[in-house]
């Protein structure tokens, strides 16, 4: 009996020790405190189309593989509306309209660069109208990137092909289209072995503006110049942009540039969680903003083609859960730093596709849906760290309960340990609706919201997004290597109040 009593005592003591250990682990989590008050400034106000999407022009080479007539694909993009749908990319400068291509096409031994087809091809009126009808059905506004490499003998832009495209859409009363001219022109010497100066491209853009105005597209936006390689203050893209705007600043409605963090052929899983990689984008935005300060006219800036890795994405990485961290962070950084629209490459096609060829949805698609649901247009600037990356916006009116103004905190914990967030200066009666995103593996295509895998309903509708509801007297626990949205419906911030 004595032995048995000792065993029972020891077992009881072990339970107490385990409980104390668990309590100490929870109470010793690193805690971050955020202060919310009515003196916080709104640093940016976004259009409803802030999160937008790209459809690579290369997909038009074989329209039969593009599921634009499938009701499921239409519904998947409808869930992402309102947004722009940019039809653009390298292949836009290979595209002709209603033309039989002969010896003028690039020969086969010259038609590929890094496995990308750069041979000329043609689309029909039927193809063009089908793409436009698809954009209408999905409630996305089409942006069409015209071929700038069709040149006259004096090397000025030959607009005759573009005029056929414009006239075809005009005949269909399709004035709800916006336009671009060329893709990454500062890289033409590398891609096409052709050089078009920034000043010449600027004149071409002004010519296109006049053509659009004359053909009842006066209200259509012209977006350019679509430069890339903004790595430092004297990079080729930055210099090209500066020269372009000296002539074209009054001809474009939005200034556009492209950004990718990584090379899709060499990117690693570790790159997708490395804060040094995340911190590339703010520096690049600063370079663009410094260029824009030189001009009296304030022109909104678009990140008009962007993803995790160039070259079609990183295989088995760019379409998995781990890619979501860079994607969500890009949205937060861009919103906070004054970018007007972010166009994600690509909604379909390539290793960075948001929707697979079998129409299953990758994690970045779900992130875009959740962002549009929980994040509104007014943007705050709040402090964060390299590994706890935080952003705050007002909450959409349709989500925020009653007349009280809400705030949405979103971001990610890149730490290998869970952390806690404590929110101050909010009513103790205020509840937080918490949505935490995790996966069964970082390279899985599954996304779990509060432990439940996200799946569409049988009819294609979105599932119910069920929150964890917690009062703010306790800190909010965020798991390691996770993303989150925290909606505070009753924050009562006057900046977010909407009548």
DRENDO-1510 file (C-alpha; in Angstrom, 1 decimal, always signed):
<recs>
REC; n; res; u; v; w
REC; 1; UNK; +0.0; +0.0; +0.0 .
REC; 2; UNK; +2.9; +2.4; +0.8 .
REC; 3; UNK; +4.4; +1.7; -2.6 .
REC; 4; UNK; +1.0; +2.3; -4.3 .
REC; 5; UNK; +0.6; +5.6; -2.4 .
REC; 6; UNK; +4.0; +6.8; -3.5 .
REC; 7; UNK; +3.3; +5.9; -7.1 .
REC; 8; UNK; +0.0; +7.8; -6.9 .
REC; 9; UNK; +1.7; +10.8; -5.3 .
REC; 10; UNK; +4.5; +10.8; -7.9 .
REC; 11; UNK; +1.9; +10.6; -10.8 .
REC; 12; UNK; +0.0; +13.5; -9.3 .
REC; 13; UNK; +3.2; +15.5; -8.9 .
REC; 14; UNK; +4.1; +14.8; -12.5 .
REC; 15; UNK; +0.7; +16.1; -13.7 .
REC; 16; UNK; +1.2; +19.3; -11.7 .
REC; 17; UNK; +4.7; +19.8; -13.1 .
REC; 18; UNK; +3.4; +19.3; -16.7 .
REC; 19; UNK; +0.6; +21.8; -16.1 .
REC; 20; UNK; +3.1; +24.4; -14.7 .
REC; 21; UNK; +5.4; +23.8; -17.6 .
REC; 22; UNK; +2.6; +24.3; -20.1 .
REC; 23; UNK; +1.5; +27.5; -18.3 .
REC; 24; UNK; +5.1; +28.8; -18.3 .
REC; 25; UNK; +5.5; +28.1; -22.1 .
REC; 26; UNK; +2.2; +30.0; -22.8 .
REC; 27; UNK; +3.0; +32.9; -20.4 .
REC; 28; UNK; +6.5; +33.3; -21.8 .
REC; 29; UNK; +5.6; +33.7; -25.4 .
REC; 30; UNK; +7.0; +36.8; -27.0 .
REC; 31; UNK; +4.3; +39.4; -26.8 .
REC; 32; UNK; +3.9; +42.4; -29.2 .
REC; 33; UNK; +1.7; +45.3; -28.1 .
REC; 34; UNK; -0.2; +47.5; -30.6 .
REC; 35; UNK; -1.8; +50.8; -29.7 .
REC; 36; UNK; -4.9; +51.8; -31.6 .
REC; 37; UNK; -6.3; +55.4; -31.3 .
REC; 38; UNK; -8.0; +58.1; -33.3 .
REC; 39; UNK; -4.7; +59.9; -34.0 .
REC; 40; UNK; -3.6; +57.2; -36.3 .
REC; 41; UNK; -3.2; +58.5; -39.8 .
REC; 42; UNK; -4.6; +57.1; -43.0 .
REC; 43; UNK; -1.6; +56.9; -45.3 .
REC; 44; UNK; -3.3; +55.6; -48.5 .
REC; 45; UNK; -6.8; +55.1; -49.9 .
REC; 46; UNK; -7.0; +52.2; -52.4 .
REC; 47; UNK; -9.4; +51.6; -55.3 .
REC; 48; UNK; -11.7; +48.6; -55.1 .
REC; 49; UNK; -9.5; +47.0; -57.8 .
REC; 50; UNK; -6.3; +47.2; -55.7 .
REC; 51; UNK; -5.8; +43.5; -55.9 .
REC; 52; UNK; -6.0; +42.6; -59.6 .
REC; 53; UNK; -4.8; +39.8; -61.8 .
REC; 54; UNK; -2.9; +38.9; -65.0 .
REC; 55; UNK; -3.6; +36.5; -67.8 .
REC; 56; UNK; -0.5; +36.0; -69.8 .
REC; 57; UNK; -0.8; +36.8; -73.5 .
REC; 58; UNK; +1.1; +33.6; -74.3 .
REC; 59; UNK; -2.1; +31.7; -73.3 .
REC; 60; UNK; -3.7; +33.2; -76.4 .
REC; 61; UNK; -1.4; +31.2; -78.6 .
REC; 62; UNK; -3.7; +28.2; -78.1 .
REC; 63; UNK; -7.1; +29.4; -77.0 .
REC; 64; UNK; -8.5; +25.9; -76.8 .
REC; 65; UNK; -6.4; +25.4; -73.6 .
REC; 66; UNK; -7.8; +28.5; -72.0 .
REC; 67; UNK; -11.0; +27.6; -70.1 .
REC; 68; UNK; -12.8; +31.0; -70.5 .
REC; 69; UNK; -16.0; +29.3; -71.6 .
REC; 70; UNK; -16.2; +27.1; -68.5 .
REC; 71; UNK; -18.7; +28.2; -65.9 .
REC; 72; UNK; -16.5; +27.1; -63.0 .
REC; 73; UNK; -13.6; +29.2; -64.2 .
REC; 74; UNK; -15.9; +32.1; -64.7 .
REC; 75; UNK; -17.2; +31.7; -61.1 .
REC; 76; UNK; -13.6; +31.4; -59.7 .
REC; 77; UNK; -12.7; +34.8; -61.2 .
REC; 78; UNK; -16.0; +36.3; -60.2 .
REC; 79; UNK; -15.1; +35.6; -56.6 .
REC; 80; UNK; -12.0; +37.8; -57.1 .
REC; 81; UNK; -14.0; +40.8; -58.4 .
REC; 82; UNK; -13.9; +43.7; -58.6 .
REC; 83; UNK; -10.5; +43.8; -60.2 .
REC; 84; UNK; -8.6; +44.4; -63.4 .
REC; 85; UNK; -7.7; +41.5; -65.7 .
REC; 86; UNK; -4.5; +42.4; -67.6 .
REC; 87; UNK; -3.9; +40.4; -70.8 .
REC; 88; UNK; -0.2; +41.1; -71.2 .
REC; 89; UNK; +3.3; +39.8; -70.9 .
REC; 90; UNK; +6.3; +39.1; -73.2 .
REC; 91; UNK; +4.1; +37.5; -75.8 .
REC; 92; UNK; +2.1; +40.7; -76.2 .
REC; 93; UNK; +5.0; +42.0; -78.4 .
REC; 94; UNK; +4.6; +38.9; -80.6 .
REC; 95; UNK; +0.8; +39.3; -81.1 .
REC; 96; UNK; -0.7; +40.2; -84.4 .
REC; 97; UNK; -4.4; +40.6; -85.2 .
REC; 98; UNK; -6.3; +38.7; -88.0 .
REC; 99; UNK; -3.1; +38.2; -89.9 .
REC; 100; UNK; -1.5; +35.3; -91.8 .
REC; 101; UNK; +2.1; +35.3; -90.7 .
REC; 102; UNK; +4.7; +34.3; -93.2 .
REC; 103; UNK; +8.4; +34.9; -93.5 .
REC; 104; UNK; +8.2; +37.9; -91.3 .
REC; 105; UNK; +7.9; +35.7; -88.3 .
REC; 106; UNK; +10.9; +35.0; -86.1 .
REC; 107; UNK; +12.5; +31.8; -87.2 .
REC; 108; UNK; +12.4; +28.7; -85.0 .
REC; 109; UNK; +16.0; +28.9; -84.0 .
REC; 110; UNK; +15.4; +32.4; -82.6 .
REC; 111; UNK; +12.0; +31.8; -81.2 .
REC; 112; UNK; +12.8; +30.8; -77.6 .
REC; 113; UNK; +14.6; +32.5; -74.8 .
REC; 114; UNK; +14.9; +30.7; -71.5 .
REC; 115; UNK; +12.2; +28.2; -72.7 .
REC; 116; UNK; +9.8; +31.1; -73.5 .
REC; 117; UNK; +8.2; +31.2; -76.9 .
REC; 118; UNK; +8.9; +34.6; -78.6 .
REC; 119; UNK; +7.7; +33.7; -82.1 .
REC; 120; UNK; +5.1; +35.9; -83.7 .
REC; 121; UNK; +1.5; +34.7; -83.7 .
REC; 122; UNK; -2.0; +36.0; -84.6 .
REC; 123; UNK; -5.4; +36.0; -82.9 .
REC; 124; UNK; -8.7; +36.4; -84.6 .
REC; 125; UNK; -11.6; +38.7; -84.0 .
REC; 126; UNK; -13.4; +35.8; -82.4 .
REC; 127; UNK; -10.5; +35.3; -79.9 .
REC; 128; UNK; -10.5; +38.9; -79.0 .
REC; 129; UNK; -14.2; +39.1; -78.5 .
REC; 130; UNK; -14.2; +35.9; -76.4 .
REC; 131; UNK; -11.6; +37.3; -74.0 .
REC; 132; UNK; -13.5; +40.5; -73.6 .
REC; 133; UNK; -16.8; +38.7; -73.0 .
REC; 134; UNK; -15.0; +36.6; -70.4 .
REC; 135; UNK; -13.9; +39.7; -68.6 .
REC; 136; UNK; -17.5; +41.0; -68.6 .
REC; 137; UNK; -18.9; +37.8; -67.2 .
REC; 138; UNK; -16.4; +37.7; -64.4 .
REC; 139; UNK; -16.9; +41.4; -63.5 .
REC; 140; UNK; -13.2; +42.1; -64.2 .
REC; 141; UNK; -12.2; +45.1; -66.3 .
REC; 142; UNK; -9.9; +44.1; -69.2 .
REC; 143; UNK; -6.5; +45.7; -69.8 .
REC; 144; UNK; -5.1; +44.8; -73.2 .
REC; 145; UNK; -1.4; +45.1; -73.9 .
REC; 146; UNK; -0.7; +46.0; -77.6 .
REC; 147; UNK; +2.3; +45.0; -79.7 .
REC; 148; UNK; +4.8; +47.9; -79.7 .
REC; 149; UNK; +7.4; +46.0; -81.9 .
REC; 150; UNK; +5.4; +46.5; -85.1 .
REC; 151; UNK; +7.6; +49.2; -86.6 .
REC; 152; UNK; +7.7; +51.3; -89.7 .
REC; 153; UNK; +10.8; +51.7; -91.8 .
REC; 154; UNK; +11.7; +54.8; -89.8 .
REC; 155; UNK; +11.3; +52.7; -86.7 .
REC; 156; UNK; +8.3; +54.7; -85.4 .
REC; 157; UNK; +5.4; +52.6; -84.1 .
REC; 158; UNK; +3.1; +51.2; -86.8 .
REC; 159; UNK; -0.3; +51.5; -85.1 .
REC; 160; UNK; -2.4; +49.9; -87.9 .
REC; 161; UNK; -2.6; +46.5; -86.2 .
REC; 162; UNK; -3.6; +48.1; -82.9 .
REC; 163; UNK; -6.2; +50.2; -84.6 .
REC; 164; UNK; -7.8; +47.0; -85.9 .
REC; 165; UNK; -8.1; +45.7; -82.4 .
REC; 166; UNK; -9.4; +49.0; -81.1 .
REC; 167; UNK; -12.0; +49.2; -83.9 .
REC; 168; UNK; -13.2; +45.7; -83.4 .
REC; 169; UNK; -13.9; +46.4; -79.7 .
REC; 170; UNK; -15.5; +49.7; -80.6 .
REC; 171; UNK; -17.9; +48.0; -83.0 .
REC; 172; UNK; -18.9; +45.7; -80.1 .
REC; 173; UNK; -19.5; +48.8; -77.8 .
REC; 174; UNK; -16.7; +47.5; -75.6 .
REC; 175; UNK; -15.4; +50.8; -74.3 .
REC; 176; UNK; -14.8; +49.4; -70.8 .
REC; 177; UNK; -11.3; +48.4; -71.8 .
REC; 178; UNK; -7.9; +49.9; -70.7 .
REC; 179; UNK; -4.7; +49.7; -72.6 .
REC; 180; UNK; -0.9; +49.2; -72.5 .
REC; 181; UNK; +1.7; +49.3; -75.2 .
REC; 182; UNK; +4.6; +46.8; -75.0 .
REC; 183; UNK; +6.0; +44.8; -72.1 .
REC; 184; UNK; +9.3; +45.5; -70.3 .
REC; 185; UNK; +10.7; +47.7; -73.0 .
REC; 186; UNK; +14.0; +48.3; -71.2 .
REC; 187; UNK; +14.7; +44.6; -71.6 .
REC; 188; UNK; +14.0; +44.4; -75.3 .
REC; 189; UNK; +17.7; +44.2; -76.2 .
REC; 190; UNK; +18.0; +41.1; -74.1 .
REC; 191; UNK; +14.7; +39.4; -75.1 .
REC; 192; UNK; +14.2; +40.5; -78.7 .
REC; 193; UNK; +17.6; +41.9; -79.7 .
REC; 194; UNK; +15.8; +45.2; -80.4 .
REC; 195; UNK; +16.2; +48.6; -78.8 .
REC; 196; UNK; +13.4; +51.2; -78.5 .
REC; 197; UNK; +14.5; +54.3; -76.6 .
REC; 198; UNK; +12.5; +55.6; -73.8 .
REC; 199; UNK; +11.8; +58.9; -75.6 .
REC; 200; UNK; +10.6; +57.0; -78.7 .
REC; 201; UNK; +8.3; +54.8; -76.6 .
REC; 202; UNK; +6.9; +57.9; -74.9 .
REC; 203; UNK; +6.0; +59.4; -78.3 .
REC; 204; UNK; +4.4; +56.0; -79.2 .
REC; 205; UNK; +2.3; +56.2; -76.0 .
REC; 206; UNK; +1.2; +59.7; -76.8 .
REC; 207; UNK; +0.2; +58.6; -80.3 .
REC; 208; UNK; -1.8; +55.7; -78.8 .
REC; 209; UNK; -3.5; +58.2; -76.4 .
REC; 210; UNK; -4.6; +60.3; -79.4 .
REC; 211; UNK; -5.9; +57.2; -81.2 .
REC; 212; UNK; -7.9; +56.1; -78.2 .
REC; 213; UNK; -9.4; +59.5; -77.7 .
REC; 214; UNK; -10.5; +59.7; -81.4 .
REC; 215; UNK; -12.1; +56.2; -81.3 .
REC; 216; UNK; -14.4; +56.7; -78.3 .
REC; 217; UNK; -11.9; +55.3; -75.7 .
REC; 218; UNK; -11.3; +58.7; -74.2 .
REC; 219; UNK; -12.3; +57.4; -70.8 .
REC; 220; UNK; -10.1; +54.3; -71.0 .
REC; 221; UNK; -6.9; +54.4; -69.0 .
REC; 222; UNK; -3.5; +54.2; -70.6 .
REC; 223; UNK; -1.0; +52.4; -68.4 .
REC; 224; UNK; +2.8; +52.4; -68.9 .
REC; 225; UNK; +5.7; +52.0; -69.5 .
REC; 226; UNK; +5.8; +48.5; -68.0 .
REC; 227; UNK; +9.5; +48.7; -67.0 .
REC; 228; UNK; +11.3; +46.0; -65.0 .
REC; 229; UNK; +14.7; +45.8; -63.2 .
REC; 230; UNK; +14.2; +48.4; -60.5 .
REC; 231; UNK; +17.0; +47.1; -58.4 .
REC; 232; UNK; +18.8; +50.3; -57.4 .
REC; 233; UNK; +18.7; +54.1; -58.0 .
REC; 234; UNK; +20.7; +53.8; -61.2 .
REC; 235; UNK; +19.2; +50.6; -62.6 .
REC; 236; UNK; +18.2; +50.3; -66.2 .
REC; 237; UNK; +14.5; +50.3; -65.4 .
REC; 238; UNK; +14.7; +53.4; -63.3 .
REC; 239; UNK; +16.6; +55.3; -65.9 .
REC; 240; UNK; +14.2; +54.2; -68.7 .
REC; 241; UNK; +11.2; +55.3; -66.6 .
REC; 242; UNK; +12.7; +58.7; -65.9 .
REC; 243; UNK; +13.4; +59.4; -69.6 .
REC; 244; UNK; +9.9; +58.1; -70.6 .
REC; 245; UNK; +8.1; +60.4; -68.2 .
REC; 246; UNK; +9.9; +63.5; -69.5 .
REC; 247; UNK; +7.7; +63.2; -72.6 .
REC; 248; UNK; +4.8; +60.9; -71.7 .
REC; 249; UNK; +3.8; +62.1; -68.2 .
REC; 250; UNK; +0.7; +63.8; -69.7 .
REC; 251; UNK; -0.2; +60.9; -71.9 .
REC; 252; UNK; -0.4; +58.1; -69.3 .
REC; 253; UNK; -3.0; +57.8; -66.6 .
REC; 254; UNK; -1.0; +55.3; -64.5 .
REC; 255; UNK; +2.8; +54.7; -64.2 .
REC; 256; UNK; +3.5; +51.0; -64.2 .
REC; 257; UNK; +6.4; +48.7; -63.4 .
REC; 258; UNK; +7.1; +44.9; -62.8 .
REC; 259; UNK; +8.6; +43.2; -59.8 .
REC; 260; UNK; +9.6; +39.7; -58.8 .
REC; 261; UNK; +11.6; +38.7; -55.8 .
REC; 262; UNK; +13.3; +35.5; -57.1 .
REC; 263; UNK; +14.5; +33.6; -60.1 .
REC; 264; UNK; +12.1; +30.7; -60.6 .
REC; 265; UNK; +14.9; +28.4; -61.7 .
REC; 266; UNK; +17.0; +28.9; -58.6 .
REC; 267; UNK; +14.6; +29.8; -55.8 .
REC; 268; UNK; +14.5; +27.7; -52.7 .
REC; 269; UNK; +11.9; +27.1; -50.0 .
REC; 270; UNK; +14.1; +29.0; -47.6 .
REC; 271; UNK; +13.9; +32.1; -49.8 .
REC; 272; UNK; +10.2; +32.2; -49.4 .
REC; 273; UNK; +10.6; +32.7; -45.6 .
REC; 274; UNK; +13.7; +34.9; -45.6 .
REC; 275; UNK; +12.9; +38.4; -44.3 .
REC; 276; UNK; +15.8; +39.8; -46.4 .
REC; 277; UNK; +13.8; +38.8; -49.5 .
REC; 278; UNK; +10.7; +40.4; -48.1 .
REC; 279; UNK; +12.5; +43.6; -47.6 .
REC; 280; UNK; +13.5; +44.0; -51.2 .
REC; 281; UNK; +10.1; +45.5; -52.2 .
REC; 282; UNK; +10.0; +48.6; -50.0 .
REC; 283; UNK; +13.4; +49.7; -51.3 .
REC; 284; UNK; +12.2; +49.3; -54.9 .
REC; 285; UNK; +9.0; +51.2; -54.2 .
REC; 286; UNK; +11.1; +54.1; -52.8 .
REC; 287; UNK; +13.1; +54.2; -56.0 .
REC; 288; UNK; +9.9; +54.5; -58.0 .
REC; 289; UNK; +8.6; +57.2; -55.7 .
REC; 290; UNK; +11.8; +59.2; -56.0 .
REC; 291; UNK; +11.4; +59.2; -59.8 .
REC; 292; UNK; +7.8; +60.4; -59.4 .
REC; 293; UNK; +8.7; +63.3; -57.2 .
REC; 294; UNK; +10.4; +65.0; -60.2 .
REC; 295; UNK; +7.0; +65.6; -61.8 .
REC; 296; UNK; +4.5; +68.2; -60.9 .
REC; 297; UNK; +1.6; +66.0; -61.9 .
REC; 298; UNK; +0.8; +63.3; -59.4 .
REC; 299; UNK; +0.4; +60.1; -61.3 .
REC; 300; UNK; -0.8; +57.0; -59.5 .
REC; 301; UNK; +1.7; +54.0; -59.6 .
REC; 302; UNK; +0.7; +50.5; -60.5 .
REC; 303; UNK; +2.7; +47.3; -59.8 .
REC; 304; UNK; +1.2; +45.9; -63.0 .
REC; 305; UNK; +2.9; +42.5; -63.2 .
REC; 306; UNK; +4.2; +40.8; -60.1 .
REC; 307; UNK; +4.7; +37.4; -58.4 .
REC; 308; UNK; +7.1; +35.5; -56.3 .
REC; 309; UNK; +9.5; +34.4; -59.0 .
REC; 310; UNK; +10.0; +35.3; -62.6 .
REC; 311; UNK; +10.3; +32.8; -65.4 .
REC; 312; UNK; +6.8; +31.4; -64.8 .
REC; 313; UNK; +7.4; +30.9; -61.1 .
REC; 314; UNK; +9.3; +28.4; -59.0 .
REC; 315; UNK; +8.2; +24.8; -59.6 .
REC; 316; UNK; +6.5; +23.2; -56.5 .
REC; 317; UNK; +6.9; +26.4; -54.6 .
REC; 318; UNK; +5.1; +29.3; -56.2 .
REC; 319; UNK; +1.8; +27.5; -56.3 .
REC; 320; UNK; +2.0; +26.2; -52.7 .
REC; 321; UNK; +1.3; +27.5; -49.2 .
REC; 322; UNK; +4.8; +28.9; -48.6 .
REC; 323; UNK; +4.4; +31.3; -51.5 .
REC; 324; UNK; +1.5; +33.0; -49.7 .
REC; 325; UNK; +3.8; +34.8; -47.3 .
REC; 326; UNK; +5.4; +36.8; -50.0 .
REC; 327; UNK; +2.1; +37.4; -51.7 .
REC; 328; UNK; +0.3; +38.7; -48.6 .
REC; 329; UNK; +3.3; +40.8; -47.5 .
REC; 330; UNK; +3.4; +42.3; -51.0 .
REC; 331; UNK; -0.1; +43.5; -50.7 .
REC; 332; UNK; +0.5; +45.0; -47.3 .
REC; 333; UNK; +3.7; +46.8; -48.3 .
REC; 334; UNK; +2.2; +48.1; -51.5 .
REC; 335; UNK; -0.9; +49.4; -49.8 .
REC; 336; UNK; +1.1; +51.1; -47.0 .
REC; 337; UNK; +3.6; +52.6; -49.4 .
REC; 338; UNK; +1.3; +54.2; -51.9 .
REC; 339; UNK; +0.9; +51.7; -54.7 .
REC; 340; UNK; -2.5; +52.1; -56.4 .
REC; 341; UNK; -3.0; +48.7; -57.9 .
REC; 342; UNK; -1.2; +45.3; -57.7 .
REC; 343; UNK; -1.6; +42.9; -60.6 .
REC; 344; UNK; -0.8; +39.3; -59.7 .
REC; 345; UNK; +0.9; +37.2; -62.4 .
REC; 346; UNK; -0.8; +34.8; -63.2 .
REC; 347; UNK; -4.3; +33.9; -62.4 .
REC; 348; UNK; -3.9; +30.9; -64.7 .
REC; 349; UNK; -1.0; +29.2; -66.3 .
REC; 350; UNK; +2.6; +28.6; -65.2 .
REC; 351; UNK; +4.1; +27.5; -61.9 .
REC; 352; UNK; +2.8; +30.6; -60.2 .
REC; 353; UNK; -0.8; +30.0; -61.3 .
REC; 354; UNK; -3.5; +30.9; -58.7 .
REC; 355; UNK; -5.8; +28.4; -60.4 .
REC; 356; UNK; -4.5; +25.1; -61.8 .
REC; 357; UNK; -5.4; +23.6; -65.1 .
REC; 358; UNK; -7.9; +21.3; -63.4 .
REC; 359; UNK; -9.5; +24.5; -61.9 .
REC; 360; UNK; -8.4; +23.6; -58.3 .
REC; 361; UNK; -7.5; +26.7; -56.3 .
REC; 362; UNK; -4.0; +27.3; -55.0 .
REC; 363; UNK; -3.3; +29.0; -51.6 .
REC; 364; UNK; -2.7; +32.5; -53.2 .
REC; 365; UNK; -6.2; +32.4; -54.7 .
REC; 366; UNK; -7.7; +31.9; -51.2 .
REC; 367; UNK; -5.5; +34.7; -49.8 .
REC; 368; UNK; -6.8; +37.0; -52.5 .
REC; 369; UNK; -10.4; +36.1; -51.7 .
REC; 370; UNK; -9.8; +36.6; -47.9 .
REC; 371; UNK; -8.0; +39.9; -48.5 .
REC; 372; UNK; -10.9; +41.3; -50.6 .
REC; 373; UNK; -13.4; +40.1; -47.9 .
REC; 374; UNK; -11.7; +41.4; -44.8 .
REC; 375; UNK; -9.6; +44.4; -45.9 .
REC; 376; UNK; -11.0; +47.8; -47.0 .
REC; 377; UNK; -9.6; +50.8; -48.8 .
REC; 378; UNK; -8.2; +53.0; -46.0 .
REC; 379; UNK; -4.7; +52.1; -45.0 .
REC; 380; UNK; -2.9; +52.8; -41.7 .
REC; 381; UNK; +0.8; +52.7; -41.0 .
REC; 382; UNK; +1.8; +50.5; -38.1 .
REC; 383; UNK; +5.1; +49.2; -36.7 .
REC; 384; UNK; +6.2; +45.6; -37.2 .
REC; 385; UNK; +9.3; +43.5; -37.2 .
REC; 386; UNK; +11.1; +41.5; -39.9 .
REC; 387; UNK; +9.5; +38.2; -38.7 .
REC; 388; UNK; +6.2; +39.5; -37.4 .
REC; 389; UNK; +5.0; +41.5; -40.3 .
REC; 390; UNK; +1.8; +43.5; -39.6 .
REC; 391; UNK; -0.5; +45.7; -41.6 .
REC; 392; UNK; -3.8; +47.5; -40.7 .
REC; 393; UNK; -6.7; +48.8; -42.8 .
REC; 394; UNK; -10.3; +49.7; -42.0 .
REC; 395; UNK; -12.7; +46.8; -42.2 .
REC; 396; UNK; -15.2; +46.7; -45.1 .
REC; 397; UNK; -18.6; +48.0; -44.2 .
REC; 398; UNK; -20.2; +44.7; -45.2 .
REC; 399; UNK; -18.1; +42.9; -42.6 .
REC; 400; UNK; -18.0; +45.4; -39.8 .
REC; 401; UNK; -21.1; +45.0; -37.7 .
REC; 402; UNK; -23.6; +47.8; -37.1 .
REC; 403; UNK; -22.6; +51.4; -37.6 .
REC; 404; UNK; -19.4; +51.0; -35.6 .
REC; 405; UNK; -16.2; +51.4; -37.5 .
REC; 406; UNK; -13.9; +48.3; -37.6 .
REC; 407; UNK; -10.2; +47.8; -38.2 .
REC; 408; UNK; -8.5; +44.7; -39.8 .
REC; 409; UNK; -5.1; +43.7; -38.7 .
REC; 410; UNK; -3.4; +41.2; -41.0 .
REC; 411; UNK; +0.1; +39.8; -41.5 .
REC; 412; UNK; +2.3; +36.8; -40.8 .
REC; 413; UNK; +4.5; +35.2; -38.1 .
REC; 414; UNK; +7.7; +34.0; -39.8 .
REC; 415; UNK; +9.2; +32.9; -36.5 .
REC; 416; UNK; +9.7; +29.2; -35.7 .
REC; 417; UNK; +7.8; +29.8; -32.4 .
REC; 418; UNK; +4.3; +31.1; -31.7 .
REC; 419; UNK; +3.9; +34.7; -30.5 .
REC; 420; UNK; +1.2; +36.8; -28.9 .
REC; 421; UNK; -0.3; +40.1; -30.0 .
REC; 422; UNK; -1.9; +42.4; -27.4 .
REC; 423; UNK; -4.2; +45.2; -28.7 .
REC; 424; UNK; -4.4; +48.3; -26.5 .
REC; 425; UNK; -6.7; +51.3; -26.3 .
REC; 426; UNK; -9.7; +49.4; -27.5 .
REC; 427; UNK; -12.9; +48.8; -25.5 .
REC; 428; UNK; -12.5; +45.7; -23.3 .
REC; 429; UNK; -15.9; +44.6; -24.5 .
REC; 430; UNK; -14.6; +44.5; -28.0 .
REC; 431; UNK; -14.2; +41.1; -29.6 .
REC; 432; UNK; -11.6; +40.1; -32.2 .
REC; 433; UNK; -12.6; +37.7; -35.0 .
REC; 434; UNK; -9.5; +35.8; -35.7 .
REC; 435; UNK; -8.7; +33.9; -38.9 .
REC; 436; UNK; -5.4; +32.0; -38.9 .
REC; 437; UNK; -4.0; +30.3; -42.0 .
REC; 438; UNK; -1.8; +27.3; -41.8 .
REC; 439; UNK; -1.2; +24.2; -43.9 .
REC; 440; UNK; -0.3; +20.5; -43.4 .
REC; 441; UNK; +3.1; +21.2; -45.1 .
REC; 442; UNK; +4.7; +24.4; -46.4 .
REC; 443; UNK; +4.8; +23.0; -49.9 .
REC; 444; UNK; +1.2; +21.7; -49.8 .
REC; 445; UNK; -1.5; +23.3; -51.9 .
REC; 446; UNK; -3.9; +23.0; -49.0 .
REC; 447; UNK; -4.9; +26.1; -46.9 .
REC; 448; UNK; -6.4; +25.6; -43.5 .
REC; 449; UNK; -8.4; +28.4; -41.9 .
REC; 450; UNK; -8.5; +27.9; -38.1 .
REC; 451; UNK; -7.7; +24.2; -38.6 .
REC; 452; UNK; -10.2; +23.5; -41.3 .
REC; 453; UNK; -9.2; +23.0; -44.9 .
REC; 454; UNK; -10.7; +25.6; -47.3 .
REC; 455; UNK; -12.9; +24.1; -50.0 .
REC; 456; UNK; -15.6; +25.5; -52.2 .
REC; 457; UNK; -19.1; +24.4; -51.8 .
REC; 458; UNK; -20.6; +21.9; -54.2 .
REC; 459; UNK; -22.2; +24.7; -56.2 .
REC; 460; UNK; -19.0; +26.7; -56.4 .
REC; 461; UNK; -19.9; +29.2; -53.7 .
REC; 462; UNK; -17.4; +30.3; -51.1 .
REC; 463; UNK; -17.5; +28.4; -47.8 .
REC; 464; UNK; -18.4; +30.1; -44.5 .
REC; 465; UNK; -15.2; +31.6; -43.0 .
REC; 466; UNK; -15.6; +30.7; -39.4 .
REC; 467; UNK; -13.6; +32.8; -36.9 .
REC; 468; UNK; -12.2; +32.2; -33.5 .
REC; 469; UNK; -13.9; +34.9; -31.4 .
REC; 470; UNK; -11.9; +36.3; -28.5 .
REC; 471; UNK; -12.3; +39.3; -26.2 .
REC; 472; UNK; -9.3; +41.7; -26.2 .
REC; 473; UNK; -8.5; +41.4; -22.5 .
REC; 474; UNK; -6.4; +38.4; -23.4 .
REC; 475; UNK; -3.5; +38.5; -25.9 .
REC; 476; UNK; -4.1; +36.8; -29.3 .
REC; 477; UNK; -1.9; +33.8; -29.9 .
REC; 478; UNK; -0.5; +33.4; -33.4 .
REC; 479; UNK; +1.1; +30.0; -34.4 .
REC; 480; UNK; +4.5; +29.7; -35.8 .
REC; 481; UNK; +4.9; +30.1; -39.6 .
REC; 482; UNK; +1.4; +31.3; -40.2 .
REC; 483; UNK; -0.7; +34.1; -41.7 .
REC; 484; UNK; -3.7; +35.8; -40.2 .
REC; 485; UNK; -6.5; +38.3; -40.5 .
REC; 486; UNK; -7.8; +39.8; -37.2 .
REC; 487; UNK; -11.1; +41.7; -37.6 .
REC; 488; UNK; -12.1; +44.1; -34.8 .
REC; 489; UNK; -15.6; +45.1; -35.6 .
REC; 490; UNK; -16.2; +47.5; -32.8 .
REC; 491; UNK; -12.9; +49.4; -32.8 .
REC; 492; UNK; -14.7; +52.8; -33.0 .
REC; 493; UNK; -11.8; +54.4; -34.9 .
REC; 494; UNK; -13.2; +57.7; -36.4 .
REC; 495; UNK; -10.9; +57.3; -39.4 .
REC; 496; UNK; -12.9; +54.2; -40.5 .
REC; 497; UNK; -16.4; +55.4; -39.7 .
REC; 498; UNK; -18.7; +55.2; -42.7 .
REC; 499; UNK; -22.3; +56.5; -42.6 .
</recs>
